Amino acid sequence: MKNRKAAKRNAAHPLDGLLPLIEAEGRELHLHATVLEVAEMNQLAELASQPKIRRYLLCRLSDTAALVEPGCTRELEDTLTALQHTPKRLHGDWQ
């Protein structure tokens, strides 16, 4: 039983090979950042496995969110649309 639990703890995350997780050491605030967010982890894995999309993704923020290369929002949106995805663009202000 102990070996199974240890193996499960040490197993690589399914997204690690595609999009590494970045973990902040403390609180961080990034203004004007673009984040690609999906409903489920397998959707992010599918998108990150496509080189035409992966080129715009810097890292994974969670199992369902990735940070987009600065200045590449429009290119990513156009690529997603060309590949028959339907991105929804949301704007927000931090206060």
Secondary structure, DSSP 8 states (H G I E B T S, - for coil): -HHHHHHHHHS--TTTTTS-B---SS----TT--EEE-SSHHHHHHHHTSHHHHTTEEEEEETTEEEE-TT-HHHHHHHHHHTT-----------
